[in-house]
Amino acid sequence: MVVAGAASGGAGLVLRGDSDIQGEKDFNGKVIATPQLGNTQDLAARAWFADKGYRLKERGGTVALIPLSNPDQLTMFKKKQIDGAWTVEPWVSRLELEGAGRLFLDEKTLWPDGRYVTTHLVANKSFLTENQELWQKILGAHVEITQRINADKAAAAKVLNDQLKKETGKSLKPEVIARALDRVELTWDPVAASLRKLAETAHKIKFLRTPPQLEGIYSLKLLNTVLREKNLPELSDGQH
């Protein structure tokens, strides 16, 4: 079950700097990558191209939408083997700064108030039910850490980059992580309405064969308890 949000925004369509694509009508014959078939950026791209009147090559159309892992996107971007990528931070910034790309479309422009879910905090239903006190503490810490990060993103960027190097052996360039953090809204708000809209879109473009059933996917009671204690606004699960 979704017990809180973690991040909103940070996705977009990045084109090669030397691309001749200047507007929405210039994508015929182009190859655009997404991180994974059926992930949120892939669905957003499919919906956007359909809205602009394009058919994908897989359905006899003119635009090729291909799933590529983010590292492969950057490699093929530099080699000019793809025209662009609809992806998420920090890869949007890496394509810009390391691949000499340009942001053609920031996905937030497609959403009400520019907000849409990128990352959720999810709990096993039975574990959540059996460990309410523990989860309330986790959510309390989540809210506090989110506030601290948002209060000083420069300091947070250094901590995050140091941890990335510790975990993976590599860190990001400071300008990449700084730009990425500027584009991503770190939040405990799950932006529930955006998940429901995305699921509806997946069905509308026939990626999902049956209408999505999301009733009960959110459990925000403990989060709202934490928010009340901190005198912060409570949140809705978007269910009407």
N, C-alpha and C positions, 0 to 999 in steps of 0.2 A: 504494500500500500504506500501511496505517496503521503509523507508526513510533513514535508516542507519543501520550499523551493531552495535553490542554491545559486542559480545564475539565470539572467535574462539577457537576450541579445548576443551580439558578437559574430553573427553570420552575415555573409554577403557574397556577391558575385564579383570575382576579381578577374580582369582580363589582362593579357600580356600587354606590355607597354607599346609594342609595335603593331598591335592588332588594328585592323581597319574597321572594327566595329565602333560606330559612333552613336548609334541609337537602337531602339527596340526592333527596328525592321531589318537589322543587318546580321541576323544570326543564321540565315540559310547557309547550309554547308559547313557550319562550324561544329567543333568538338568541345564539349563542356564536361568537366569531371565533377563528380560529387563523392563524398567520402565512402559511401556504402549504399547499396541498393536498399531503398525503403527507409533510410534514416531520415531525420527531420530536414536536413538540408536537401536531400534528394527529393523528398516530397515537395518542399517549397519550390525547388527548381521546376519540377514537373508541373506544378500548379501554375507557376508564373508563365512558363512557355505555352501552356494550354490557353491561358488567359489572353496571351498576345497573338493567338491564332496559329501557333506552330504545331506541327505533328512531329513526334520523335521518329528517328530512323527505324527503331524497333517496330514501329507501326506504319512504316512506309513513308515517313516524312523526311524532313531535310536537316533536322538538328540531331546530332549524336550526343546522347547523355550517357556517360560511362562511369561505373563505380571504380574509384581508385583510392587506395589508402592515402592519407595526407602526405606522408613522405614521398610517395610515388608521384603525387600531384606536383610537388615542388620540382622534382627531377624532370618530369616531362614538360612542365611549364618552361623551365630553363632551356630545354632542348627544342622548344617550339613544336612539340608533338601534340599539344592541346592548345586550344585558343583561350581557355579560361577555366575557372573552377568556382563552384558554389560551395563554400566551405565555412569553417568556423575558426575563431581565434584559438591559439595564436597563429594559425596557418594563414588567415587572411593577412595579417601583418607580415608574416614571413614571405608570402607571395609578393607583397608590395615592396618590402625592403631588401629581400635577398633575390627575388625573381624579377625585379624591375616592373612589377605589375601596377595596375591602377584599379581602384575600387569603382566598378561600374554601378553597382546597386547595393546599398546597405539594406539588409532585410527589414530593419526596424521601420523603414518607410512604408512597409506593407501592412503594419499592424496598428491597431488603435493605441494611441499614446506611445507608440514606438516600443511596446513591451510584449515579449513572447518568451515562453519558457525555453531555456537551453539545457538546464540541468535540474533534476529533482533529487531530493533525499528520500530514499525508499526503504521501507522496513518489511520484514517478513510478518505476515498477519498474526500468526500464533505467537511469535516472539514479542511482537508489539503488545498483544493482549496480556501476556504473562509478565511483562517487564515495564509496566507503566511508569514507575518511579524512575527507573534508569533512563527511559526514553525522554522523560521530561527534563532530566539533567542534561542529556545529549542536546536536546533542542535549545535549552537555555544557553549552553556553551556555543552552539551554532549561531544563535542570534548575537551573542556578545562578540564573537570572533568576526562576524560579518560587519558589525559596527566598527570594530577596531581597524579592519582593513580599509573600509570606506573613509575612515577619518584620516588615514595617512597611507595612500596608495604607493607612494614612493618607498616607504619603509617596508610595506608588504611585498612589493616587487622584489626587493633584495632577499627577504626571507624565502619567498617562493622560489626564486632562482637558485639560491643556495641549496634548497631542498631538492630541486630538480637535479642539480649536479650530483648530490649525494645519492639519490635513488637511481639515476640513469647514467651517471658518469659524464653528462653533458649539461651545459646551461644554455639559456637563450641569450641572445644579444640584448643588452639593457634597453635599447630603443624598441626592440620587438615586444618585450614583455610590458614596457610602459604603454605602448600604443594599444596592445591587446587589453590591458586593464582599463584603459580609457573607454574602450568600446563595449566592454562587458559590464553589466550591472550585477554586482553581487548582492543577493537578496534572499531573505527567507520566504518571500512571497512566491508561491508556486505558479502564479499567473494562470490559474486553473482554466479560465475561459479560453486561453490560447491553445491549450492541449485539446480541448473539446473541438475547437475550430479546426485544428490540424487533422484530427481524426475524421471530421466531416469532409474535409478537403480530400483526404486519402480515398474516401468512398466515392466522392463526386468525380474524381479523375479515374475511377475504376481500379485503383491500386488495391483497395479492399473490396471484396466481392459482396460482403454483407454490411449493413449499417453497424457502426461501432457501438458497443455497449460499455459505457464507462461508469455506470452507476456504482458507487461504493469504492471507486479507485482512490479517493482522497480520504484521509483521516487527519483532520486538522484540529481536533479537540485539544490535544496536548500542546500543540503550538500556540493555540489561542489562549490557553491557560498561562503559558510563559509570557505571551505578549501583554496580557492583562496585568500580570505582576510587574511588568516593566513599563506600564503606562503607554503601551504602543497600540496602534490600531489593530483590531482583530481582522481576520481574513476569511473570505468566502471560498467554498469549493466550486463555485460557478454553476452549481446545479439549480435549475429553475423548476 
